[in-house]
Amino acid sequence: MTSAMVRVSGPPNSPFLVGYPGISATLPRIEGKVEIRPQGGISAGVLVSLVTICLQRKETIHPSADSVTRRHLAAPRREIIDTVGKEMLLFRCRPGVECESMLVMDLPFVIFIPFGRGPEESARRVPPASLQLPSRVAETLYELVVTVQQGHQESQKKFAFPVPVLRYDTLSTFGMYNRQESAERVSDHLVTLTISLPRWSYGPLDPITVYIKLTPNPDWPSKARKVTISRISIGIDEEIIFNPEGDEPTRKTKQIAKQGQQVGVKMPEAGYLTSLGLIFPCRDPRDSEGIITRQKKEFPMYAVTGFTTTGTLYKIEYYLFVKV
């Protein structure tokens, strides 16, 4: 029996991905066609009885992968594979016929990417974007998996083709993120810390301005005036939570940016008002010799090492902290 050569191609001069995942108005989808040819040449036909295609999401985590000493002692890499949407049937031979002999077979397909938002639409929630953290501590990748069966007696053969998936609903340039965020904290009942942010989403090289106000407690004016404001600092922490829905989630926190200011004044009676700013860090795609590394087929080339995302095996969040 002649074995089949399988290839998946997208629209002419375009990638597989059409539209913008996360933005429902663009109907994000994957378009293309499955091309089946005889492996040994065009003179011998290939027998085909069944062809299906699906989009699979593969998540892997290894919390100790970034440590040389703990890498071999920790638990092995954990992996899950999930189907996004439903598997599509592209071809099935006629009833009563075991298989069809084909010289050329092109099967077009369209796979829609879910874009549900509410909790009641959890089964149709927007899938997380493709991502690979340094040292492969955690990664998410997508593959188009084509299943071909050549006769009822033959086992099914699977062919995987990587497809990078990005999210566009989290871009910090959208106007819906231009909403002021504020918070208030009291630690010792003497001073109240109030912070304010003009927006609540930031990306690489975005300026972050934090408005800080320190107010003395009017019920303890004499004690509050004795407080000395020595230093104010702000920063960004990246927290990765492994197995967030498991019994024993593991957390890893890393500081990615920090900015401070020396003050050294007594608490004024009217309070103290200031602002601090920093730039959200950006990853340089060039190596030490100034050469941009080749992009992997499974992962897009991002300007950051990570971003806010939620998967099944891991979750990444970013926190802005203010210390006075």
Backbone hydrogen bonds, N-H to C=O, Kabsch-Sander energy under -0.5 kcal/mol:
donor,donor_aa,acceptor,acceptor_aa,energy
5,M,37,R,-3.5
6,V,4,A,-0.6
7,R,35,E,-2.2
9,S,33,K,-2.2
14,S,11,P,-1.9
18,V,29,R,-3.2
23,I,20,Y,-2.3
24,S,22,G,-0.7
26,T,23,I,-1.5
27,L,24,S,-1.8
29,R,18,V,-2.7
30,I,111,I,-2.6
31,E,16,F,-2.2
31,E,29,R,-0.5
32,G,109,F,-1.6
33,K,9,S,-2.3
34,V,107,L,-2.8
35,E,7,R,-3.6
35,E,33,K,-0.6
36,I,34,V,-0.5
36,I,105,M,-2.9
37,R,5,M,-2.4
39,Q,3,S,-2.6
41,G,38,P,-0.8
45,G,43,S,-0.5
46,V,102,M,-3.4
47,L,2,T,-0.5
48,V,100,E,-2.8
49,S,149,Q,-3.0
50,L,149,Q,-1.5
51,V,91,F,-2.3
52,T,147,T,-2.1
53,I,88,M,-2.1
54,C,145,V,-1.4
55,L,84,V,-0.6
56,Q,54,C,-0.6
56,Q,143,E,-3.0
57,R,82,D,-3.6
58,K,141,L,-3.1
59,E,57,R,-0.5
59,E,80,I,-2.3
60,T,139,E,-2.0
61,I,78,R,-2.1
62,H,137,V,-3.0
65,A,62,H,-2.3
67,S,64,S,-1.5
71,R,67,S,-1.3
72,H,68,V,-0.5
74,A,70,R,-1.9
78,R,61,I,-2.3
80,I,59,E,-2.4
82,D,57,R,-2.7
84,V,55,L,-3.1
84,V,82,D,-0.5
85,G,83,T,-0.6
88,M,53,I,-3.3
90,L,51,V,-2.4
90,L,88,M,-0.7
91,F,51,V,-1.9
93,C,49,S,-1.9
97,V,94,R,-2.0
100,E,48,V,-2.8
102,M,46,V,-3.0
102,M,100,E,-0.6
105,M,36,I,-1.6
107,L,34,V,-2.4
109,F,32,G,-2.4
111,I,30,I,-2.4
112,F,110,V,-0.5
113,I,28,P,-2.3
116,G,124,R,-3.8
121,E,118,G,-1.5
122,S,119,P,-1.0
124,R,121,E,-1.4
125,R,122,S,-1.2
126,V,116,G,-1.1
130,S,165,V,-3.1
131,L,140,T,-2.0
133,L,138,A,-2.8
136,R,133,L,-1.9
137,V,134,P,-1.2
139,E,60,T,-2.2
140,T,131,L,-3.1
141,L,58,K,-2.2
143,E,56,Q,-2.2
144,L,161,F,-3.2
145,V,54,C,-2.7
145,V,143,E,-0.7
146,V,144,L,-0.6
146,V,159,F,-3.0
147,T,52,T,-2.4
147,T,145,V,-0.5
148,V,146,V,-0.5
148,V,157,K,-2.9
149,Q,50,L,-2.5
151,G,149,Q,-0.8
154,E,151,G,-0.8
157,K,148,V,-2.8
159,F,146,V,-2.4
161,F,144,L,-1.8
163,V,142,Y,-2.4
168,Y,21,P,-2.6
169,D,21,P,-0.6
171,L,168,Y,-1.0
174,F,171,L,-1.4
177,Y,174,F,-1.5
178,N,175,G,-1.7
179,R,177,Y,-1.7
181,E,197,L,-2.6
183,A,195,I,-2.1
185,R,193,L,-2.8
187,S,191,V,-0.6
192,T,215,T,-2.9
193,L,185,R,-3.0
193,L,191,V,-0.5
194,T,192,T,-0.5
194,T,213,K,-2.7
195,I,183,A,-2.5
196,S,211,Y,-1.7
197,L,181,E,-3.5
200,W,177,Y,-1.9
205,L,280,F,-2.4
206,D,203,G,-1.9
208,I,278,L,-3.2
209,T,207,P,-0.6
210,V,208,I,-0.5
210,V,276,L,-3.4
211,Y,196,S,-2.4
211,Y,209,T,-0.5
212,I,210,V,-0.6
212,I,274,T,-3.0
213,K,194,T,-2.6
214,L,272,Y,-3.2
215,T,192,T,-2.4
215,T,213,K,-0.5
217,N,190,L,-2.5
220,W,217,N,-1.4
224,A,220,W,-2.3
225,R,221,P,-1.9
226,K,222,S,-0.6
226,K,223,K,-0.8
227,V,224,A,-1.3
229,I,227,V,-0.5
229,I,265,V,-3.3
230,S,228,T,-1.0
232,I,261,Q,-2.5
233,S,323,K,-2.7
234,I,259,Q,-3.2
235,G,321,F,-1.7
236,I,257,A,-2.2
237,D,319,Y,-2.7
238,E,254,K,-3.6
239,E,237,D,-0.5
239,E,317,E,-2.9
240,I,252,K,-2.9
241,I,239,E,-0.5
241,I,315,K,-3.1
242,F,240,I,-0.6
242,F,250,T,-3.3
243,N,313,L,-3.3
246,G,243,N,-1.7
250,T,242,F,-1.9
252,K,240,I,-2.2
254,K,238,E,-2.5
256,I,236,I,-2.3
256,I,254,K,-0.5
257,A,236,I,-1.1
259,Q,234,I,-3.0
261,Q,232,I,-2.3
263,V,230,S,-2.5
264,G,229,I,-1.4
265,V,229,I,-1.7
267,M,227,V,-2.5
271,G,268,P,-0.9
272,Y,214,L,-2.7
274,T,212,I,-2.6
276,L,210,V,-2.3
278,L,208,I,-1.9
280,F,206,D,-2.5
283,R,303,A,-4.0
287,D,291,I,-2.1
290,G,287,D,-1.9
293,T,285,P,-1.3
302,Y,300,P,-0.9
309,T,316,I,-1.4
311,G,314,Y,-2.6
315,K,241,I,-1.6
316,I,309,T,-2.7
317,E,239,E,-2.5
319,Y,237,D,-2.3
321,F,235,G,-2.2
321,F,319,Y,-0.6
323,K,233,S,-3.1
